[in-house]
Amino acid sequence: MQRQWLVASLAGAAVTMAATLLALYGCGGGGGPLRPPTPATPPSPSAEFVALLPEGQRNATFVGTERCASCHQNFHNKWAQSRHAQVNVGCERCHGPGSEHVKAPSKNNILTYPNITRSVVCGQCHGPQFDEFRRSAHAEMVGELADANFVSANPRLYVAVCYRCHSAPFRMELVDEPLSEGVSPDQIDAQIAALSNDQLLAYLPVSHETATCATCHTAHSVKPRYARFNTDTAPVAPGTPPKLHTTFNHTCATCHNGRGANPSDQALQTGTARPNMHESNQFNMLMGIGGVESDAGGQDPSLPMSMRRMAHAEAPEQCVHCHMPDYRHTFTVSYDKGCAPCHTPADAAARAGAVKDEIQLALFALRTRLRSWAQQTFGDPDLWDYTALIAELGKTAPPQGQVPIQVKRARHNYYFILRDASFGVHNASYTRHLLTIANRQLDTIGVPRIAPQVVSRLSRRDIQAVLRSDLQRLRQAMRWTQ
């Protein structure tokens, strides 16, 4: 039996509007409480929604969608063509009763930014999707970016840049909605840059979710906000600034990209504190862009497409095809449906397991070679790494001028593969090529290869633990938490 998402409880300031909301809120406006709440029972979506309403709206009554259209004609026109209009889900289902707002229009008497972006607004009706979403990482904030002490130390970075992908209300109000209205990336960037530190920090206490329903779906036209398939990599190419890679026309890759990941020798020589790709470079890996591709360094425009991309890059809807089978909102891949029709569940599981084992083993072997070089050169196997990661170990990094470009190229590819975290599943061809280039770089400076039987004697669990440790240390060096 399909679950109904209705009001379970109204108390305190909400009592005055209880009768109206009990009658009208929920899917289609019918029904009543499923059961009384208990201290152990989370509030219902409708009760959560009521709690979001500003104080000036608590005594409001409903006025109807046509009354909203008298001022908000543009939004009304979009809504009128939507599925919501067809099933009579109007403005006040999401924004709350509007009588007080009609009397004296203000942000203080209608549900608008920032709380209108909360997923529970949609969760009143879209219960199964809401349940799934709440189990996803998108429903949470990155720990450091919810820490007032951390964020307030540099709001022009942690809010003005990081919140473009790590705060649902910030992104929705300042990036997504302006883009939908035709505002250019340059204008969006300028508008964000013009905000004062106090204005930026105002988004901190109201940011509860990294992404939300409206991040991917336009609220008024009820359509996907961005394309689900896009092979144009120019906006996420090496060296691109935030104004481009955070406005990329792709539902997932507008955030799940390398954020300007740059394999050029110049970037590797000047950026020695930490890897220059963000821990979100999945689309770059999928499309085969951002690693050191050539023996001479940097990108290789002549790299055959068969080595750059796999069939995954051409799958219908790309990320959605595998990560959202049946439009599952946990965004987790399952072999039963996510890999169909190309693979049976057994075939998908076998292939994924084999390629992950292969790449993890090869990464560990590459890491072992880098440690061997550092031991021979500096007398310490940890000194091959980026300076901030060495500092996390309580050690002092050597002058980076003493680290040859071949090592810098190899460690870039090591972390590019590690941060993608699919270990070849997204793009086995490109992953293997990056490993080949990294190993050839070390060949040129005389670092001995590691015999396969030496590495293969280690358990997969031990190898995975080492790789996870490197990734965690990198997160700490970047000042991210899990």
C-alpha angles and dihedrals in degrees: 000000000000113000118243119220106214142145112289101177142000122190145159113004091006095063094091092061097036097106094050094046094045089054099043111027125086129053108334092348099278140117134029143245115326092210138337114273120250128200088262094049117089114232115270118255090254092052089049089050093052089052089059094060114107118247092252091061099050095095096038125122131210120274103177135250095273090061089056090051092064089075104017101048095147094056091041092055091053092046093050090064094049136096089246090063091050091057094039098250099150139181096283094055087072105021098040129234112335110201095105091046091052090053095050115002110223140140086241096067104042132052105256136129129016101015096038086074094062113117092230089072087071092032091072089078106011095064104158093046090046091052091051094045092053089059092055129090089242089071091064136063123240102259099237092047091057091051111100094204092052098044096043090057090072114004092165088067107026095042107021092047111015096042090061085081104012103055121057097202094045093048095043096049100037105029116016102041095043089051089052089054093052100261110152125239089246092055092046090051091049093049092052092046090053093060117105121236090255091052091050094047091051087076093060100077093042096050110099104144131046092215133002140191093278091052088074103020126054106236099215103038093033094222133124107283095218138019117281092207124045131149096182104112098177095101091053098037122129113296098013114150126236093261088067106034093045093051096046113141098244126101095225105017095056082083105011095072134104093261094234097329104189125196097180117126090238091056092046093049094050100035103061102136097078140344111290097223119089120235090259103068095129095119092048089053092045091053096038102243133125106043130102099269105172136061085231091054134254126044125342111216090189094058107129114249089235088066095041102050142020132205089273089075090058098044114125108269090001108218094020092056093065104023099044109039107174084008091287109185099209085078091217121137117239122187093220096072110351094076098040139144092020095051138025113233091255093048092047093049093048094047094045092048093049096048093045091052091048096049096042089051091048092047091051090050091051090049090050090054091050090051090048090054092049092049092051094044104037104012091245123088094209097062096086090080135090114284097248091051091050089051089055086063090054092251134122116245119229119246103284091226085072091058108086120231089246090065091045091053092048095049091048090058091044092058094038089061094039094051094049084061096197092099094216101326094105093047119352094176095056093040091054091047092053090050091050092051092046092052093046089053090058091045090062092059094045102255107157118243118244115245109243092229090058094056095037091060089071119088118252088237092058092047092049090049091055092049091047090050091054091049093049092048089051090052090051091049090050088047093241124133128209 
